[in-house]
Amino acid sequence: MGHVSDGTIALKSHTDEVAAYYAHAPRGPLFPPVTPAEVENAERAIGRRLPELLRRVYTEVANGGFGPDRGLASLTDGSRVPGHLTD
């Protein structure tokens, strides 16, 4: 973690470490991250901007499929965790 000249904090991405951690999870490997444009498409569909941390999770870690309960929902079609029947 490092401070940027404008006073914000820059967080280092640990995508490889997170993907390795979840590689053998019961649900299987993580879905590949989405592009910023795909996040923006999802935001238009839901009518609001996602929090910045959540945007980073989707673009730097994975397109859902991990987390509590059945995990974060995917932002794009085609990536669904077993048991996730609805969006």
C-alpha positions in Angstrom: 0.0 0.0 0.0 1.4 3.4 -0.8 0.2 7.0 -0.6 -0.2 9.0 -3.8 0.6 12.7 -4.0 -3.1 13.7 -4.0 -3.5 12.0 -0.6 -5.2 8.9 -1.8 -4.0 5.4 -1.0 -2.9 3.1 -3.8 -3.6 -0.6 -3.1 -1.4 -3.2 -4.8 -3.4 -5.8 -6.7 -2.9 -9.4 -5.5 -4.8 -11.0 -8.3 -2.4 -14.0 -8.6 -2.4 -14.7 -4.9 -6.2 -14.6 -4.7 -6.6 -16.8 -7.8 -4.2 -19.3 -6.4 -6.0 -19.4 -3.1 -9.3 -20.2 -4.8 -8.0 -22.4 -7.5 -9.0 -25.6 -5.7 -12.1 -24.2 -3.9 -15.1 -26.5 -3.9 -16.8 -24.2 -6.5 -13.8 -24.4 -8.8 -11.5 -21.7 -10.1 -12.4 -18.1 -10.2 -14.0 -16.6 -13.3 -11.6 -14.3 -15.2 -11.8 -10.6 -14.3 -14.0 -8.3 -16.5 -12.9 -5.2 -18.3 -13.8 -1.7 -17.0 -16.2 -1.4 -20.0 -18.1 -4.5 -18.8 -18.4 -3.1 -15.3 -19.8 0.1 -16.9 -22.3 -1.9 -18.9 -23.5 -3.7 -15.7 -23.7 -0.3 -13.9 -25.9 1.1 -16.7 -28.2 -2.0 -16.4 -28.6 -1.6 -12.6 -28.8 2.2 -12.8 -26.0 3.1 -10.4 -22.2 3.0 -10.1 -20.7 0.3 -8.0 -18.4 1.2 -5.1 -14.8 1.6 -6.2 -13.6 -1.4 -4.1 -16.2 -3.6 -5.8 -15.2 -2.3 -9.2 -11.6 -3.3 -8.4 -12.7 -6.8 -7.3 -14.4 -7.4 -10.6 -11.6 -6.0 -12.8 -8.6 -7.2 -10.8 -9.6 -10.4 -9.0 -12.6 -12.2 -10.6 -16.0 -11.8 -12.2 -17.8 -13.1 -9.2 -18.0 -16.7 -8.1 -16.4 -16.3 -4.7 -17.4 -14.9 -1.3 -20.0 -15.6 1.3 -23.1 -17.7 0.7 -23.1 -18.4 -3.0 -20.5 -15.7 -3.7 -20.6 -12.5 -5.7 -22.8 -12.6 -8.8 -21.0 -12.4 -12.2 -21.5 -9.1 -14.1 -21.6 -10.9 -17.5 -23.5 -13.8 -19.0 -21.9 -17.2 -19.0 -20.2 -17.1 -15.6 -22.4 -18.7 -12.9 -21.6 -20.6 -9.8 -23.4 -23.9 -9.4 -26.7 -23.2 -7.6 -26.9 -19.6 -8.7 -30.1 -19.8 -10.7 -30.9 -16.2 -10.9 -29.1 -12.9 -11.1 
